[in-house]
Amino acid sequence: MRKIVIAGNWKMYKTSDEALSFVESLPTSVKNEKRLEMVICAPFISLESINRAIRDTHIKTGAQNMYWEKEGAYTGEISGEMLRSSGCSYVIIGHSERRQYFGENDISVNLKVKKAMEIGLRPIMCVGETLEERESGNTDLIIARQMEMGLKGLNLNVGSAENFIVAYEPVWAIGTGKTCATQEANRVIGLIRNKIANVFSPDIAQRTRILYGGSVKPENIKEIVSATDIDGGLVGGASLKSDSFAALVENSL
């Protein structure tokens, strides 16, 4: 049975002090929860201090981006090795905001995913369509293309499948208050799982966790994770307050 993942994407919010205050105010029951995986994807500058604060808990940290080279003259970039040394376990790759505002594309996403897997970081690879693409009836084509490119050359096997995570995030539902109907989200995520099965194997596909992202909140997370193919949530705004994050965890069990 696939283990549920609740991953909070803090985006460009919280100073290091605010991040520590968040962690400290989480209930002990949440910090010690073992039945699902909890991930805080914080700004780079807070990762080390958060990791020290959560050392004796079951919470893990993730970054919101990385570069695919180990080191070099790449001003402003962060390598996966640097993330690992900070105690980071996960990394979001290809979030729609990275694609929209910073020129990320399917090729760069693929390079980053392969590098993350190579060095033992768990990538959360994001795919999703815009409102225009959905209204044009191209959702399935867009998702298929993003998955094909993202998986290209990836060395995925039964043993490593649990370390590779996909997040379906319809762009039109991110931060808008609109949520893709659970039945439709489950259908698209089923297509993603079938694509993984076709590229690798049905066994690998069944072991891969696929999350939904897009206006996920405590009020709808139970319905979302109850769907047959959805294994958790990539959560934005609702992950920024400790009581809301705690409710997301508790309502997912």
N, C-alpha and C positions, 0 to 999 in steps of 0.2 A: 504494500500500500504506500502511495506517495505521501510524503510528509508535507503538510501545508506550510507555506512561507508567507509571512507578513513582512514586507519590506517598505520602510518609510523613506521616501525621497524628500529630503529637506530642501533641495534646490539651493538658492542663494539666500538662506535664512539662518539665523542664529550665530552669535559670536561664540567663542570658546567657552566663556563663562555661562552663557545661556544654555549651551549644549550640556555642560556639566550639571547645571541646575535641573534640566529635563531628566537626565539619567537618575539623579539623586531622588527625584520626586516620584519615580515609578514605584508602584507597590511591590513589595518583596515577592508576592505570589507570581507576579508577571516576570520579574527578573529570574525566577527559578523555574519557569514553565519549560517543560521538556517535550511536550506533545507536539509542538510545532517549532519552526525556525523563525526567529525574530531578527531582523536586520535593520540597522539604522544607517542610511546612506547620507552621511553628513558632508559639509564642505571640507576640503583637504586639511585646512589648518586646525580642525577640531579632532581629527581621527586619532592621533596619538593620545591626547588627553582623555577622550572617551574610552579608548581601549584600556587605559589604566583603570578607569572608573568601573568598567564592566567586567573586569578580570575574573571575579568570582561569581559571575552570573551566566545565564545561557544566551544572552544577547550577543550578536555579532555586529561588526561594522562593515559597511561597504562604501566605496567611492562612487562618484557620479560620472566619472570619465577617466580615461588613461590614454597614454600614447603607446604605440606598438614597438618602439625601440627601447633597448635597455638603458642607454645613455647617449649623450651627444649634444650638439649645439642646437637645441630645440627650445629656445627661450619661452618660458611660461608653461611648458608641458610637464607632466608627471608620469613617470614610468611605473609599470606594474611592480617592478622590483622595489621601488620606493614605497608603494602601497603595502606590499607584503611586509617590509621592514617596520612599518608603523603599526602592524598588527591587523591590518585589513584582511577580510576573508572574501568579500564580494566586490563586484564593480558593475555599475550600470553602463551599458554600451549601446549607443545608437538611440538614445531617448529622442523623441520627436523635437524637443526644444534644441537639442544639439544639431539635429538635421536642419531645422528651420532657421536658426539664428547663426550657426557657426559652420555651415557648409559641410556637415558630415554627410556621407553617402554610403551606399551598400558596400562599396569597396573598402573604405576605411573601417567600417563596422566589422567586416570580415577579418581584416588584419588585427584589429584589437581583440576580437573574440579568440582567435587562434593564439595570440600571445598570452592572453589571460589564462587559457587552459594549459598552455605549455608550462607556465610558472606556478600553477596551483592556485590561482585566483578563480573564484566562481563567477563567471559572467552572467549578467541578467540582460540578455539581448532583446532589445525592444523592436517591435514591428507594429505597423498600424497605418490606416488610411486617413486621408483628409476628408472633410465634409464633401468637397467637390468630387473626389474619387468615389465616395460612397454613393452620392446622388447620381453619378454617371453609371452606376452598376459595376464598378471595377474593383470592388473590395477584394474579391477572391484572387484576381489577377495580381493586384498590388502585394497582397500577403504572400502569394506563391513566389513572386519575384524576390521579395525581401528575404524570404526563407532560403531560397536557392542560393542567393549570393552570400548570405550569412553563414551557411553551412559549407560552402565551397572549401575543400581542402581540410576540413576540420577532422581531427582524429578523435572520433567519439566511439566508445565501446560500452559494453554492459557495465564495466567497472567504473567508468567515468561519467556515465549518463546523468547520475544524480547531481553531479557538480556543474551541469550545464542547464541554465534556466532561460526560458523565453518569457517575455511579457508582451501580451497583446494589449496595445493601448490605442484605441481609435482616437485620432488627434482631435476630432470634433467633440470628444467627451472629456478632455483634460482641462480641468479648472473652469469648466463652463457650468457645472451643476447638472449637466446632462449625463445620463448613464446609459450605455448601450444595454438594451434589454438582455437579461441574463440568458435567455434562450438563444438569442442571436450571438452573444459573446461566446457561449458554449459551442455553437455551431462553427464559428470562425476558429476557435481554439482546437476544435476537432480537426479542422483542415490543417492546422499547423502540426498537430500530432501525426496526421497521415503523411504529411510531407517528410517529417523526420523518419517515419517508418519506411517510406519509399527510398530515401537517401541512405539510410543505415539498416535498420531492421525493426520489426514490430516490437521486439523485446526492448530495444533501446528507447523506442517511442513511448512505451508504457512506463519506463523508469524516469523519463524527463519531466520535470515540473514546468508547468505553463501557467503563468499568472495573468490576471486581468488588471489593467490600470485605466482609470478614467472616472474621476469623481467617486472613488471608493470611500465609504465612511462607515462608522459603527452600525448605522441603521440598515445598511444593505449588505454588509460583508457576509452575514450568515447565509443569505440566499445565494450569493456569488459562489462561496466555497462549497455549497451543497450541490452545485452542478457537476455532472459526471466528469468533465474534462478540465475543470478549473481548479488549480492547486494553490490558490492564495491570491494576494493582492499586492500590486505596486502602488503605494498610497502617497499622495502629495499632501495637500493641506490638512487632511485629517490626522496626519502623523506628527504634526508640529506641537501639539499639546500632549502632555504626559497622560492626562486622564482619557483623552480621545484614543491615544495609541494603546493604552491599557484596555479600553473597551473593544478596540479592533481585535486584540489578541483574545480576550475573553469570549467575544461573540463568534470567534472562528472555531472554537472547540466543540 
